[in-house]
Amino acid sequence: MAARFAASIAALFLLTASALAATPVDQSQCSAMKAHHVLNAGAPVACERLAAVRFSYVDFEGRTHDDGIVVVLDAVAPYVDHIFAKLYERRFPIAKALPMEAFEGDDAQSMAADNSSGFNHRVVQGSERLSLHAYGVAIDLNPVENPYLTRDGTAVTVAPPQGAGYLNRRNDRPNKPARAGLAESIVHVFADNGFLVWGGDWDDPIDYQHFDIGRPLAERLAALPPGQAAVVFASAVRAYRDCIARNSDAMSAERRQICVAAPRN
């Protein structure tokens, strides 16, 4: 009971602290999402469960922008705010971050524009399975620098095509400049805020741009009332952070491996 109360207080604190950065999707934006094929009939979450997280970011020329927006599930919004605040603090570059209405809900168009995005009611590419973007609990980051790869025999398809220049993921190559915006350098930032799943860990497809919270937790949060969902997600984040603290003697990458794989309630 005490642990649950503490989690509730933590969740409420985060929601309050992020109130200016994360706001409920209003009727105007909700209508735009429906008109531009981002929110369709049968979506697992409605506008009432979505929040727009607004943030500042630095682009690849070092210029600061104050127009970043990603739409996510209400329960994860405070943590998404923390993620992008941390990326800004680290001067991690982002090409752009526009809601998916700007691309008519077309993921290929968004990727080609190197757009970082969140909510989009769609299926997983090449399947009929609902994407976790449709729950508002997945984020795609810098798709050109972090492309989506699929294999068919010996052939590899790169999406977007201009991401082919980033198939070599090493950033310490002799006589070659470091490349900014690669997801590997900030995987721990997402994990520390509940986005434990990184598509760069997958075998086929490999989705370097993709982060999410995991399907079982996504479905659970969508089924709960907002307040309960916030408490449940706060508890999941705390469990991961506690695991990282318990394994402080391990290397950073090892800590993440241990704690992502750790069982959770």
N, C-alpha and C positions, 0 to 999 in steps of 0.2 A: 504494500500500500504506500509506504513512504517513497519507494523508488518511482512508483507511478505518479505520485503527487509532484515529485521533483521534476519528472519529465514534463508534466503539464506546465509547471512554472517556466521551465526552459523554453518550451514551445511558445508560450504566450509572450515571453520576453523577446524571442526572435521575431515573432510576428509584429510586435510593437516597434522594435528597433528598425525593422525593414519597411515600416508603413509607407514612407515616402517613396521608396524605390520599387516596391511591389504593391500594385493596386488591383482590385478586382476588374476584370474585363467589363467595360460598360456596355450599354445597349448599342451605342454607335459602332463600337468595334465588333461586338457580337454579330450585328447585322452585316458588317463588312466581311467577317469570316464566313458567314453563310453564303453571301453573294459571290465570294471568290473561291468557293470550293475547298475551304480549309476546315470548316465544320459542317458535316453532312448528317442526314438522318441516320440514326442508329449508332452515333458516337457513344463510347463508353462513359464520357463525361460531358456535361453541358457547360454553357458559358458561366453559370453560377459557381462552378468549381474551378474556374480558370483565373489566373492572375497575370498581369503584364509586369514583368520586371524590367525597369529602366536603369541603364547604367552607362558610365563613361568608359571609353576604351581608347587605346592607342593604335593607329593603323601602321602599315608597314613602312611608311615614310616618317614615322615618329610624331605624327600630328594627333592631337587629342580631339575626340568626338564625344558629344553628350547625347547622342541619339540612338544608342543601342537599346533594342527591345527584344526580349524573348518571352513568349507566352508559355506558362507551365501550370501544372496542378497547384492549387492553393497550398497544400500541405508541404510542398517542396520549395515554394517560392522564396522563403527567407534564406534558405541554403543556396539557392541559385544566385540570389543577391550577393551572398558571401563569396561565391565562386568568382563572379565577375569583378567584384571589388578586389579580390586577391590577384586576379590576372592584371588588373589595371595597376595595382601596387608594384607588381613585378615587371611592368612594361611589356607584358606578353602581347604581341600584336594581333589584332583582329581586323580582317578586311572590311567587313560590314556585318550588321545584325539587324535585319528587317523582319517584321512578321511575315508569315507565309502568304498573306493576302497579296503582297507585292509580286508574287510569282504564281498567282492563281492556284495555289496549293500544289504546284508542280515541283516535285523534289529535284528533278533533273535540271530545271531552270535555276533553282536556288543554288544547287551545287556549282553549276557553271559560272554563276555570279560570285562564287566564293563567299556565300552568305551563311553565317552561323544562325541556327534556328532551333526552335523548340516544338511547340504543339503543331500537329498537322494530322488530321484524320485520314489516314491512309493505311494500306497494307504493307507488309515487308516486301521489298522488291523481289519479284520473281515467285511470289507465293500468294496465298489467300489469307495468310495469318495477319491479324491486326498488329500493326507496328506499335511499339511503346510510345512513339510520338503521339499516337491517338489518345493516350492517357495523360499526356502532358508531363511525362517523366523521363524524357530522353532529349538530349541536346547534341546537335551536330556542330562541330567547331572547325572553321577554316577548311572547307571541303577540298579546295585545290591542294593545299599543303598536306592534307590528311585524307587521301582519296579512299574510295571504296573499291575493293578488288574482288573479282569473282574468277573462278577457274573452270574451264571446260576442256578436260584432257590436259594438253600442254599449253593451251591458249589462256592468256590472262586478259580480262577486260578491266579497264581502268575508268572509273567514273568519279568526277568528270574527266574527260580525256586529257585536259591540261595538267592533271595530277600526275601524269606519267613521269614528270621531272622530279617527283618526290618518292620514287619507289625505293631508292637507297635511303634508308632511314638514319644512317650514321651522320653525326654532326661534328665529328673530329677527324675529317679526312685531310690528309696532308695537302698543302698547297691549294686548298679550296675553302672559300669563306663559309662560316657557319650560316645555317639557314634558320630563320626565325619562324615562329608560328607552328612548329611541329608539336603534336599532342603529347609526345613522350615526356616532355619536360614538365607537364602540369597534370599528369594522371593522378598524382597524389593529392592535388588540390580538389579535384572532383571526388575522389574517394573519401577524403576527410569530411566532405559535405553530403555523404550518402549515395553518391553516384559510383557504386562499386564496380559496375560492369563497363569495361572498355573494349570496343570492337577490335582494337589492335592486338588483343590477346587471342582472338579467334583464328581458326585455321582456314576455313572456307565457308562464307566469305571472310575477308579481312576488312574491317571498317575502321580505319584510323581516326575518322572524325567523330565517331559515335560514343556517347556515354549514356548509361541509363541506370536505374535503381534495381532492376531485376523484375521479371514478370510476376512472380507470386506476390511480392510486395506491392507492385503497381495495381494489381487486381484487388488486393485487400484495401488499399487506400481509396480506390474509386468507389468501393462498396460502403465505406464508412461515412458518417457525417463529418463535416469539415473539422470540427474541434477534435474529435477522436482520431481522425486521420493525422492531424498535426502532432498529436501525442505519440502515436505509433511510429511516425517517421522520426521524430526527435529521439525516441528510444533506440531505433536502429542506428542512427548516427552516433549516439552515445556509446553503443555497444562496440562499434568499430573503433572509435577513438580510445576507448578503454583497452581494447585489444592491442592497439598500437603502443599504448603506454606500457602495457605489461611485457611487451617484446622489444623494449628499447635497446637491448643489447644486440639485436640483430641488425643487419644492414637494411637500409631503407626499402630496397626492392623486396627483400625477404619478408620484412614486416607486412608489406602490402599483400604478398602472396599468402602468408599465414592468416591474416585477418579477413581477407576477402573470402577465403575458404572456410572460415570458422562458422559453425552452426549458429543459427539465430532462431528466436521464438517467432 
